[in-house]
Amino acid sequence: MYICSMVKLFPIILVLLLFCQDIWAQRAREDDRAARRQWEEDQRADEYATSLRRRDWLKDRLILELGMGSKFPAMGANWVGFGAGVEYITQWHVSGFLTAGFIPAQEDPVFNDKNELTHYSLEGGMGWRLGVAYYMFPKSPIHLGLQLSYGTVFFDHEAEPDNPETGVRAILPCRGFEFGLSITYLTDQWYFLQAMVGMYYIGNGLKDNPNYSGGILVNDSWRKDERTEKIVSRVTENAKNPDYAIPPYGIVFGIGIGFAFPEFFPDDTEIRRREREDRSKQNVRPGSGASRPAARPAQQQRPTQQRPARPAQPVEEYDDF
């Protein structure tokens, strides 16, 4: 009786096993398709991440800069300033920068004969600049940019030294606004190159405003003559051109180099690209001794009982793969 019941249950058990096997096979196929889709998506993302055509070279970049002339921090009538700064370019390609530097003292290029009584030297000074910029062409190594800044934008020197014995002509730093154009070379590499040309505006100081006492626009190239009560230039004592002083606006230019850090807030594809680069750097180049697989140890044979000697036969070797 028991055997008969088991015989009747056997087909049912077999059907259940076949049904479960079909479910397991279907689930395995779904898992395989999902893994395949994920692999294809990762491949497309990797191709997108490594494509130079899609790269946004400007996104979230921190730059340390050195330069001379405009922006670093000022250009003068006969010399330039030298400075350094920091700039951060956001994901919207708008950047903010702060630069500071010095204007070196030098011998007067006009009166530089030490044997003459008219030997003069030019005083040095300091300057700074705060501004914003907007960069274009983010997927090209060459970027055209617009800049707007405020700070020390120009400088000149007084015509006559305060102390004739020292012969040092005092510096006249001017503060105001500057609007300029820039051409920048920046990729995913570390180097940063920039050339700038711009126009500054500092006003005309005491010449246009009798109550001038400085402020946002600083142009101290005019003074009031105590004897004649006239406004005269501090930059030149040339009677033929009494109206010459530091112009209220003018053209300036400068150059800069810098160190550009990698993208600070990378997306998923950029993170994957960096991981792939790190793995490729860790791999040893093919052909080197370290990249060759180590020789496998000889397969140890199990000890066998001594048997009568037989003719020698070749030993067959099997590869594990």
Helices and strands as residue ranges (DSSP letters): H 2-50, E 61-69, E 75-76, E 82-89, E 94-103, E 106-107, E 121-122, E 125-135, E 142-157, E 168-169, E 171-186, E 191-201, G 205-207, E 222-224, E 231-233, E 249-260, H 268-282, G 289-291
